[in-house]
Amino acid sequence: MKVIQLHKNESVLIKKAIKKNREAQHVLFEMHAPKMLSVCRYYIKDVQQAEEAMLNGFFKVFTNLKSFNNKGSFEGWIRRIMVRESISFLRQQKKIEFPTEVIEFDKSTSNNIKTNIEVAEIQQLIDDLPEGYRMVFVMYAIEGYKHHEIAEILSISQGTSKSQLFKARKMLQEKIKELNMLSYGTN
């Protein structure tokens, strides 16, 4: 058996992967799959469905690898593909809804609620948000998209993006406050 030494140098791997070198593609997949599954998981509650979206995303990555022009990071390029693939997956499953009901904001509620919530609990709180809230929250707060970018990607107005983020934050604050009261008897 002949062993082909692949260098961990990402640019060399990318060049080889463009030429359909399966080992290079496999190494790139192994390097980025854990993070990209996390990205998909932010949007898609079910882990198996998130894996499916990630795999579809990697198919697009390797199909369109020639279009990566080394402007910005390769990981960032893949991440954008995964975000769009996750949103596409959700659109195929069902229509994404953006609730429009008005939530009154209590100005006395702190924006800096202190808590000792575990990462899994935070992920569950995010998962429990209505889909529109969750998508906009993740895109803005975690992925760093601006409201105009979110509006374009999701085909909504900037105002809808802003209101969905506001409502998501409010809902998360309330849930964290409830957890604190249950866990520590405090708010």
Buried (B, 14 or more C-beta within 10 A) or exposed (E): EEEEEBEEEBEEBBEBBBEEBEBBBEBBBEBBBEEBBBBBBBBBBEEEBBBBBBBBBBEBBBEEBEEBEEEEEBEEBBBBBBBBBBBBBBEEEEEBEBEEEEEEEEEEEEEEBEBEBEEEBBBEBBBEBBBBBBBBBBBBBBBEBEBEBBBEBBEBEBEBBBBBBBBBBBBBBBBBBEBBEEEEEEE
